[in-house]
Amino acid sequence: MKKALLTLSALALCMAAGSALAKEYKELRFGVDPSYAPFESKAADGSLVGFDIDLGNAICAELKVKCKWVESDFDGMIPGLKANKFDGVISSMTVTPAREKVIDFSNELFSGPTALVYKKGSGVSDVASLKGKKVGYEQGTIQEAYAKAVLDKAGVTTQAYANQDQVYADLTSGRLDASIQDMLQAELGFLKSPQGAAYEVSKPVNDPLLPAKTAVGISKGNKDLKALLDKGIKALHDDGTYATIQKKHFGDLNLYSGK
């Protein structure tokens, strides 16, 4: 009987330890680059707004933890994770083989293609029309990898920028002929702004270097946080919260591939 009691006591201790582990995150710090409306940007009062922001806050609410947003240029996200400046990245970060070598990812948040933005009547329409022209992109993105591997070799002059707002500033000032970024960000962010009225978006640029799946980036090997985030993401789908947030920002457009 004593042995049985000891066994039960050991089991209880293990369960308690597991419970403590699940609750160790009282706060989740998310890295974000707020220059990418409608996914993440700043309102007039300085508050963070957007689809990713709402998803992150909803995940925290579901997990009963405090959300803390830490602003960073996008190319500083992975170094920031490694330096423990934040626990995860919710900033339209696409899952790529190169990134998976250095960080891990949650289950999918959303999926979206890449496209070009250019002035109406400029003669730009697709990648083939970019030869001899100048194209801007945000540093650290999948578009940077594509620009260096494909556009640079196709006779296109490419230019890196610290954030997407800087890309659009040079595009509208005429220092760029086109920019390359997430298609939905361009359509629902830039084109709907006053400065984007004279511009249009290409068809999706299809290339293996431009995958669509986006997720929460987390430190390599952090299985506890991945399990926690995946639990929160699933709950948002199960109770309809994800659909509500998606409709708020994108209407009837479905961004979730279910992969």
Buried (B, 14 or more C-beta within 10 A) or exposed (E): EEEEEEEEEEEEEEEEEEEEEEEEBEEBBBBBBBBBBBBBBBEEEEEBBBBBBBBBBBBBBBBEBEBEBBBBBBBBBBEBBEEEBBBBBBBBBBBBEEBEEEBBBBBBBBBBBBBBBBBEEBEBBEBEBBEEBBBBBBBBBBBBBBBBEBBEEEEBBBBBBBBBBBBBBBBBEEEBBBBBBBBBBBBBBBBEEEEBEEBBBBEBBEBEBBBBBBBBBBBEEBEEBBEBBBBBBEBBEEEEBBEEBBEEBBEEEEBBEEE
